[in-house]
Amino acid sequence: MSGALTFWFDFASTYSYLSAFRIGGLARAAGIRVTWQPFLLGPVFAAQGWTTSPFNIYPLKGAYMWRDMERRAEGLNLPLVRPDPFPQNSLRAARVALAALESEPEDGGPAFCRAVFAAEFGQGRDISDPATLADCLAEAGLDRALAARADDPAIKTALRGVGEEAARQKIFGAPSFTVDGELFWGDDRLEQALEWAGRG
Amino acid sequence: MSGALTFWFDFASTYSYLSAFRIGGLARAAGIRVTWQPFLLGPVFAAQGWTTSPFNIYPLKGAYMWRDMERRAEGLNLPLVRPDPFPQNSLRAARVALAALESEPEDGGPAFCRAVFAAEFGQGRDISDPATLADCLAEAGLDRALAARADDPAIKTALRGVGEEAARQKIFGAPSFTVDGELFWGDDRLEQALEWAGRG
């Protein structure tokens, strides 16, 4: 019997980058079906009174996060550069990802998401730039023209709906993983979330 | 070749409870010497503008933490009750712990610390109460009279010094683990910190 898990991520989130590159292999090994769900942390943070990343608001925590990311990325053989500015504006990337994830082939959407994270945290590219997103679509084997879907009213509405669902699921950070209403927060809870999903 | 690690904890900290019960066995297996270092999160939080635990300030994060703690504690076969009030005032416990950790036998200090965490998070006892601390000392095979050391000026000064060292180490939460200036934060970084300490 196989379980299912939803992977909630914001393209601006550092630890979401790690999960994006870890989840495929781990989920396959565990026989868990993963739904990739881009969302925006901005409104979540705003509801807590924050106008930017808590890693910018709390300098000690921010300095630690970058060092921790260095160590974790090195352990995973992932490149790491600090995006400038940090956090990146991830609105356009999230919208294009929604379009990519409903396109064929099925693995194109996740491949696009990984390409965006790699462009941002591996190469320091600006993910609010439509040209970056078009390159990521091409890299994922999808049509570059999908980048224009960022301006599609149906996609904008869909992303607002995702935000409402995130609020219903009581999500407060990224990455998060949900399994039948059970919430797991943080890249370091990925294994536990997959195990939970596999309980069937 | 064996390494060393410092385990920084606040008795009021939920995830420190988990680490206190995990670190002994893991460190022994890895051949790492552990220094138990109680400190106070209060001044650290105050420096970030918080007057209580961030788990109280941010309700979604707090609700998640308790559910996460339930799952983790269950996985470790540790009992879990929510202290009332939360967080507990951990000043007196930290002072007595400093006294216990410099007493003989050497394993009495860590045993006292575990007993305090167990009283607080396993039984819901008030750890600001000198009677609770005396019981914990007895349980650890130490002299109940050590509880009075909470009022010893030398201990008070020592605890302030610990706070200054925590600031130098850029500690912003608990539990934390330090290895030669390298900082690891959170119970879920314990294994990585031990691995780092073992690099020799």
Boltz contact constraints between the chains, C-beta under 6 A:
constraints:
  - contact:
      token1: [A, 48]
      token2: [B, 58]
      max_distance: 6.0
  - contact:
      token1: [A, 58]
      token2: [B, 48]
      max_distance: 6.0
  - contact:
      token1: [A, 60]
      token2: [B, 170]
      max_distance: 6.0
  - contact:
      token1: [A, 60]
      token2: [B, 172]
      max_distance: 6.0
  - contact:
      token1: [A, 61]
      token2: [B, 172]
      max_distance: 6.0
  - contact:
      token1: [A, 64]
      token2: [B, 185]
      max_distance: 6.0
  - contact:
      token1: [A, 170]
      token2: [B, 60]
      max_distance: 6.0
  - contact:
      token1: [A, 172]
      token2: [B, 60]
      max_distance: 6.0
  - contact:
      token1: [A, 172]
      token2: [B, 61]
      max_distance: 6.0
  - contact:
      token1: [A, 185]
      token2: [B, 64]
      max_distance: 6.0
  - contact:
      token1: [A, 188]
      token2: [B, 188]
      max_distance: 6.0
